[in-house]
Amino acid sequence: MPHQPAASAPLHSAFAPLWRSLGLPEDALSRLALPGQARGFASSFAVVPAAQLSAAAAALAATEIEQLRRPDLPAQSVAVDAQHAAFEASGYFTLGGEQPDMWAPISGLYACGQAVGAPGWVRIHANFDHHRDGALALLGLPTGPDTERAAVEQALQHWRADDLETQAVAKGLPIAAARSTAQWQALGHEQVLALQELVAITRIGDAPPLAWPSLGDGQRPLAGLRVLDLSRIIAGPVAGRTLAAHGADVMLVNGPHLPNIEAIADTSRGKRSAQVDLRMAGGKKVLRDLAAQSHVFLQAYRPGALAAKGFAAQDVAQMRPGVVVAELSAYGWQGPWAGRRGFDSLVQTATGIQEDEARARGQNKPRPLPVQVLDYSAGFLLACGIQAALLRQAREGGSWQVRVTLAGVARWLRSLGPVAVQAQEWDQPRPDITPYLETVDSGFGRMRAVRHCAVLARTAPGWERAAMPPGTDAPHW
């Protein structure tokens, strides 16, 4: 068992209630170490502990699955280093020696309302072309890649931030007005989140326990368990990638017509990569056949999108009695903001996190967190919840649903308490990332990316499959 440094004791205090809320065994807590301190990720929020705790939850859950499958083996200890967790949550990777630009030119934060006497801030998420063109059209600007950021800045001088957000939401566009924490809480959605578990696990059907393939010596805990991963933007893919790191057979399923972001090269590590067209009857049959042979059906589309195509959680449970259906959304399925489109940066903006971060540094302009920790923590937590549900399925039977929201993770991040940042720490350089990287040939080119941050005593997490472009693999197990 790795030595647990005294400095990690507060982290264990934060970890224990999360672990218990999932119905996972108390004695596992003694096998967890959370060592280290991270430099170069200063924040008034506990961003590094959030990444560290959530990755540890997924890893410790994997050891519980191994215990169920191989009771003859001693339970593994788990350690997650703070600096390593921070680097994984940074999403750093290079292709051919170049670090891809993760943001489209007009994505980002804008001042607005000066011309109408209502100054405020909005954040536009325009990494997909249809979101970019929708935002430009709403602002009365020419659509397409040639419209420059300066034109958007000028157009926004004639808008109130909240008016733009309201009209954007009506059109299904991912745009959020910046709020203070008090303003966010006054909307009433935070109160809805407070009534929900951070990781909600619900039985949605009856089924006998599914037979799992035998686990051989030296295999990772999730070897042979099949996961369908229907997700494209960071949190969902991170969940699938984390399960793959612990041995699961993960198939990423894209639509041939759907756009992706540059991060797909990083988040596809360890996965098969197939395409299925749900616009076609034949594509729906292919996905039904895949689901009928899967242990986990993971999706992160906007609430209702897959249900409209016949793949609601209950539908999947009929296709595969005993399945675990995992779902992730920005704001959830109930409450005044239910179903609203959102991404990590937008949830930070809307819920007051970025305003609080700015004030901690003595600034007025909303300031993003140093990493997209809502995405990465949500992904790790969803991976943990999936494994907790798999354990229930194996012991009790039933079909299960697991849900996580970015807004719920934002609320959890606040619950970890504020962090006091010294003036010099805001600009502290990050240490050398090289010791945390692995270099592999992928279908996207020569890749250098961060290894998974969890360390298990016996089965080292990792990815046997190189990341490949969508459609490389056939859509069958």
C-alpha positions in Angstrom: 0.0 0.0 0.0 1.5 3.4 -1.0 2.2 5.7 1.9 -0.6 8.2 2.3 1.0 11.6 3.0 -0.6 13.8 5.7 -1.3 16.5 3.1 -3.8 14.2 1.4 -6.0 13.7 4.5 -8.4 16.6 3.6 -8.7 15.1 0.1 -9.7 11.8 1.6 -12.3 13.6 3.7 -13.8 15.0 0.4 -13.5 11.6 -1.3 -15.3 9.5 1.3 -18.8 10.9 0.9 -18.6 10.7 -2.9 -17.5 7.1 -2.6 -20.2 6.2 -0.1 -22.9 8.0 -2.2 -22.3 5.3 -4.9 -22.9 2.5 -2.5 -19.2 1.4 -2.7 -17.5 -0.4 0.1 -16.0 1.6 3.0 -12.9 -0.7 3.3 -11.7 0.4 -0.2 -10.9 3.8 1.2 -7.8 2.5 2.9 -6.4 1.5 -0.4 -6.3 5.0 -1.9 -3.5 7.5 -1.9 -3.7 11.0 -3.2 -0.2 12.3 -3.1 1.5 15.4 -4.4 1.0 19.1 -5.1 0.4 20.7 -8.5 2.2 23.8 -9.8 1.0 26.0 -12.7 -2.7 25.5 -12.3 -3.6 28.3 -9.8 -7.3 28.8 -9.2 -9.6 30.0 -6.4 -11.4 26.8 -7.0 -10.2 23.3 -6.1 -9.6 22.3 -9.8 -6.7 20.0 -9.2 -8.3 18.2 -6.3 -11.5 17.8 -8.4 -9.5 16.1 -11.2 -7.5 14.0 -8.7 -10.5 12.9 -6.7 -12.7 12.0 -9.7 -9.9 10.1 -11.5 -9.3 8.2 -8.2 -12.9 7.3 -7.9 -12.9 5.7 -11.4 -9.7 3.8 -10.7 -10.8 2.6 -7.2 -14.1 1.4 -8.7 -12.1 -0.6 -11.3 -10.4 -2.5 -8.5 -13.8 -3.3 -7.0 -14.8 -4.9 -10.3 -11.6 -6.9 -10.3 -12.3 -8.1 -6.8 -15.7 -9.3 -8.0 -14.2 -11.1 -11.0 -11.1 -12.4 -9.3 -11.7 -12.8 -5.6 -8.6 -14.9 -5.5 -6.4 -11.8 -6.0 -5.5 -9.3 -3.4 -7.3 -6.0 -3.7 -5.2 -3.4 -5.6 -4.1 -0.1 -4.1 -4.6 3.1 -6.1 -2.6 6.3 -6.2 -3.4 9.5 -8.2 -0.7 12.2 -8.2 -1.9 15.8 -8.2 0.4 17.1 -10.9 -0.3 14.2 -13.2 -4.1 14.6 -12.7 -3.8 18.3 -13.5 -1.9 17.6 -16.7 -4.4 15.0 -17.8 -7.2 17.5 -17.2 -5.3 20.1 -19.3 -6.1 18.0 -22.4 -2.5 18.5 -23.7 -1.5 16.6 -26.8 0.5 17.2 -30.0 0.2 15.7 -33.5 3.4 15.7 -35.5 5.0 18.0 -32.9 2.2 20.6 -33.2 -0.4 21.4 -30.5 -3.8 21.8 -32.2 -5.7 25.0 -31.7 -8.7 23.8 -29.6 -10.9 26.9 -30.2 -12.5 28.3 -33.3 -11.6 31.9 -34.1 -14.9 33.4 -32.9 -15.3 31.2 -29.9 -14.7 33.0 -26.6 -15.8 35.8 -24.2 -17.1 39.1 -25.5 -18.1 42.4 -23.9 -21.6 43.5 -25.0 -24.2 46.1 -24.4 -22.2 49.3 -24.3 -24.3 50.9 -27.0 -27.6 50.1 -25.2 -26.3 51.0 -21.7 -26.3 47.5 -20.4 -22.7 46.3 -20.3 -22.2 42.6 -19.7 -20.4 39.6 -21.0 -21.3 36.6 -23.1 -19.4 33.5 -24.1 -19.9 32.0 -27.6 -19.1 28.4 -28.4 -18.5 28.2 -32.1 -16.2 25.2 -32.5 -18.8 23.5 -34.9 -19.5 25.3 -38.1 -23.3 25.2 -37.6 -23.0 26.8 -34.2 -20.7 29.4 -35.6 -23.0 30.2 -38.5 -26.0 30.3 -36.2 -24.3 32.8 -33.9 -23.3 35.0 -36.8 -26.8 34.9 -38.3 -28.3 35.9 -34.9 -25.9 38.8 -34.8 -26.8 39.9 -38.4 -23.4 39.0 -39.7 -22.3 37.1 -42.8 -22.0 33.4 -42.0 -18.9 31.3 -42.8 -15.3 31.3 -41.7 -14.4 34.7 -43.1 -16.2 36.8 -40.6 -13.6 38.0 -38.1 -13.8 38.4 -34.4 -13.7 42.2 -34.6 -17.1 42.1 -36.4 -18.6 40.0 -33.7 -17.2 42.4 -31.1 -18.8 45.4 -32.8 -22.2 43.7 -33.3 -22.4 42.7 -29.7 -22.3 46.4 -28.6 -25.9 46.6 -29.6 -27.0 43.6 -27.5 -27.8 43.0 -23.9 -26.1 39.8 -22.7 -29.2 38.2 -21.3 -31.2 39.1 -24.5 -28.6 37.4 -26.7 -28.6 34.3 -24.5 -32.4 34.1 -24.5 -32.6 34.3 -28.3 -29.7 31.9 -28.7 -31.3 29.3 -26.5 -34.5 29.6 -28.5 -32.5 28.7 -31.6 -30.6 25.9 -29.9 -27.3 27.8 -30.0 -24.6 27.4 -27.3 -24.2 30.9 -26.0 -24.2 31.9 -22.3 -24.4 35.2 -20.5 -21.9 35.7 -17.7 -23.5 35.8 -14.2 -22.5 36.2 -10.7 -23.1 33.2 -8.3 -26.0 35.0 -6.8 -27.6 35.7 -10.2 -27.2 32.0 -11.1 -28.8 30.8 -7.9 -31.7 33.2 -8.3 -32.7 31.4 -11.5 -33.8 28.4 -9.5 -31.9 25.7 -11.4 -29.2 25.4 -8.7 -32.0 24.3 -6.3 -33.0 21.5 -8.6 -29.4 20.3 -8.8 -29.2 20.3 -5.0 -31.9 17.6 -4.9 -29.9 15.3 -7.2 -27.0 13.1 -6.6 -23.7 14.1 -8.2 -23.7 10.7 -9.9 -27.3 9.4 -10.0 -27.7 5.7 -10.4 -31.3 4.4 -11.0 -32.6 0.9 -11.7 -34.7 1.2 -14.9 -35.7 -2.4 -15.5 -35.6 -6.1 -14.4 -33.0 -8.5 -15.7 -30.9 -11.3 -14.4 -27.2 -10.6 -13.8 -25.3 -10.7 -17.1 -22.5 -13.3 -17.5 -19.1 -11.6 -17.8 -16.2 -13.2 -19.6 -13.5 -14.7 -17.4 -10.7 -12.4 -16.3 -7.3 -13.9 -17.0 -4.0 -13.3 -15.1 -2.5 -9.9 -15.9 -5.7 -8.6 -17.6 -7.0 -5.2 -16.6 -10.1 -5.1 -14.4 -12.6 -4.3 -17.2 -11.2 -6.6 -19.9 -14.0 -8.2 -22.0 -16.7 -5.7 -20.9 -18.2 -3.9 -23.9 -18.9 -0.2 -23.9 -20.7 1.6 -26.8 -19.5 5.3 -26.6 -21.9 7.7 -28.4 -20.2 10.9 -27.4 -18.1 13.5 -29.1 -17.3 16.5 -26.8 -14.8 16.0 -24.0 -16.7 14.8 -20.9 -18.4 11.8 -22.5 -15.3 10.7 -24.5 -13.2 11.0 -21.4 -15.5 8.6 -19.6 -15.2 6.1 -22.4 -11.4 6.6 -22.6 -11.1 6.0 -18.8 -13.0 2.7 -19.0 -10.7 1.7 -21.9 -7.7 2.6 -19.8 -8.9 0.0 -17.3 -9.3 -2.7 -20.0 -12.9 -2.2 -21.4 -13.5 -2.9 -25.0 -14.8 0.5 -26.1 -16.4 1.3 -29.4 -16.7 5.0 -30.3 -19.7 5.4 -32.6 -19.9 8.6 -34.8 -22.4 9.6 -37.4 -20.8 10.1 -40.9 -22.4 13.6 -41.1 -21.5 14.8 -37.6 -18.6 17.2 -37.0 -15.9 16.5 -34.4 -13.4 18.7 -32.6 -9.6 18.4 -32.6 -9.7 16.7 -29.2 -11.1 13.5 -30.8 -7.5 12.4 -31.5 -6.7 12.5 -27.8 -10.0 11.2 -26.4 -10.2 8.3 -28.9 -7.2 6.5 -27.4 -7.9 2.9 -26.6 -11.1 2.8 -28.6 -12.4 1.2 -31.8 -13.8 4.0 -34.0 -16.9 3.2 -36.1 -19.6 5.1 -38.0 -23.3 4.5 -37.9 -25.9 6.6 -39.7 -29.0 6.9 -37.5 -30.8 8.8 -40.2 -31.2 5.5 -42.0 -33.2 2.5 -40.9 -30.2 0.3 -41.6 -28.1 2.4 -39.3 -30.6 2.1 -36.5 -30.6 -1.7 -36.9 -26.8 -1.7 -36.7 -26.9 0.3 -33.5 -29.6 -1.9 -32.0 -27.5 -5.0 -32.7 -24.4 -3.4 -31.1 -26.4 -2.4 -28.1 -27.8 -5.9 -27.7 -24.3 -7.2 -27.2 -23.0 -4.4 -25.0 -22.6 -4.1 -21.2 -22.7 -0.3 -21.3 -24.4 2.2 -23.6 -22.8 5.6 -23.1 -24.2 8.8 -24.7 -23.8 12.5 -24.2 -26.2 14.0 -26.8 -28.6 16.7 -25.8 -31.5 15.3 -23.7 -34.1 13.8 -26.0 -32.0 13.6 -29.1 -31.4 9.8 -29.1 -34.8 9.1 -27.6 -36.3 10.6 -30.7 -34.5 8.0 -32.7 -35.6 5.1 -30.6 -32.7 4.9 -28.2 -34.0 6.2 -24.9 -32.6 4.5 -21.8 -35.7 2.3 -21.5 -35.5 1.4 -25.2 -31.9 0.3 -24.8 -32.8 -1.7 -21.7 -35.3 -3.6 -23.8 -32.7 -4.3 -26.5 -30.3 -5.5 -23.8 -31.8 -6.4 -20.5 -29.2 -5.8 -17.9 -27.4 -3.0 -19.7 -26.0 0.1 -18.0 -27.1 3.2 -19.8 -24.9 6.2 -19.0 -26.0 9.7 -19.9 -24.3 13.1 -19.6 -25.7 16.5 -20.2 -24.8 20.1 -19.5 -27.7 21.1 -17.1 -29.7 17.9 -16.7 -33.1 16.5 -17.4 -35.2 18.5 -14.9 -35.5 22.2 -13.9 -35.7 25.5 -15.7 -32.5 24.9 -17.6 -33.2 21.3 -18.5 -32.1 20.2 -21.9 -30.2 23.4 -22.7 -27.1 23.0 -24.8 -23.9 23.7 -23.0 -20.2 23.0 -22.8 -17.7 23.3 -19.9 -16.8 26.9 -20.8 -20.4 27.9 -21.0 -21.4 26.3 -17.7 -18.5 28.0 -16.0 -19.7 31.3 -17.4 -23.4 30.9 -16.6 -23.0 29.6 -13.1 -20.8 32.4 -11.8 -17.5 30.4 -11.6 -15.7 32.6 -14.1 -16.8 35.8 -12.3 -15.7 34.4 -9.0 -12.3 33.4 -10.5 -11.9 36.9 -11.9 -12.7 38.6 -8.6 -10.2 36.4 -6.8 -7.5 37.9 -9.0 -8.9 41.4 -8.6 -10.3 41.5 -12.2 -13.7 42.3 -13.6 -13.5 40.4 -16.9 -14.8 36.8 -16.3 -11.8 34.4 -16.1 -12.0 30.8 -17.1 -10.5 28.1 -14.9 -7.0 26.9 -15.8 -8.4 23.6 -17.2 -11.8 22.4 -18.3 -12.2 20.6 -15.1 -15.9 20.3 -15.4 -15.4 18.1 -18.5 -12.7 15.9 -17.1 -14.2 15.5 -13.7 -17.6 14.7 -15.2 -15.9 12.1 -17.5 -14.1 10.4 -14.6 -17.1 10.5 -12.4 -19.3 9.0 -15.1 -16.8 6.2 -15.5 -16.9 5.6 -11.8 -20.7 5.6 -11.8 -20.8 3.2 -14.7 -18.6 0.8 -12.8 -20.7 1.1 -9.6 -23.8 0.3 -11.7 -22.0 -2.7 -13.3 -21.3 -4.0 -9.8 -25.0 -3.7 -8.9 -26.0 -5.4 -12.0 -23.7 -8.3 -11.4 -24.9 -8.7 -7.8 -28.6 -7.8 -8.0 -29.5 -8.0 -11.7 -31.5 -5.3 -13.3 -30.9 -2.6 -16.0 -29.4 0.6 -14.7 -29.2 4.3 -15.7 -26.3 6.5 -14.6 -26.5 10.3 -15.0 -24.0 13.1 -14.5 -24.3 16.8 -15.4 -21.7 19.5 -16.0 -23.7 21.9 -13.8 -23.8 19.3 -11.1 -20.1 18.9 -11.2 -19.8 22.7 -11.0 -21.8 22.6 -7.8 -19.6 19.8 -6.5 -16.5 21.8 -7.3 -17.8 24.7 -5.2 -18.5 22.2 -2.4 -14.8 21.4 -2.2 -14.2 24.9 -0.8 -12.3 27.9 -1.9 -8.5 27.9 -2.5 -6.3 30.8 -1.2 -4.0 31.8 -4.1 -0.9 33.9 -3.4 -0.2 36.8 -5.8 2.8 35.1 -7.3 1.0 31.8 -7.9 -1.3 33.1 -10.6 1.6 33.3 -13.0 3.6 30.4 -11.7 5.0 28.4 -14.7 3.9 24.8 -15.1 6.6 22.1 -14.6 7.9 20.0 -17.5 5.1 17.9 -18.8 7.5 15.4 -20.6 7.6 12.8 -17.8 3.8 12.5 -18.0 3.6 11.9 -21.8 3.5 8.9 -24.0 4.4 8.9 -27.7 2.5 6.7 -30.2 1.7 6.4 -33.8 -2.1 7.0 -34.4 -4.4 7.4 -37.3 -4.2 11.1 -36.8 -0.4 11.2 -36.9 2.5 10.9 -34.5 0.9 11.7 -31.1 2.3 12.8 -27.8 -0.3 12.9 -25.0 -0.7 12.5 -21.3 -0.8 9.0 -19.8 -3.7 8.2 -17.6 -3.0 9.6 -14.1 -4.2 6.7 -12.0 -1.6 4.1 -10.8 -2.8 0.7 -9.8 -0.5 -1.7 -7.8 -0.8 -4.6 -10.3 -2.6 -3.6 -13.6 -1.2 -0.4 -15.0 -3.9 1.6 -16.9 -3.2 2.3 -20.5 -4.5 2.0 -24.1 -3.7 -0.9 -26.3 -5.5 0.6 -29.3 -4.1 3.8 -31.0 -6.6 6.6 -31.7 -8.1 6.3 -35.1 -10.3 8.5 -37.3 -14.1 7.9 -37.3 -15.1 5.0 -39.5 -11.8 3.1 -39.3 -13.4 0.1 -37.6 -16.4 -1.9 -38.7 -19.5 -1.4 -36.5 -19.7 -4.8 -35.0 -18.2 -6.5 -32.0 
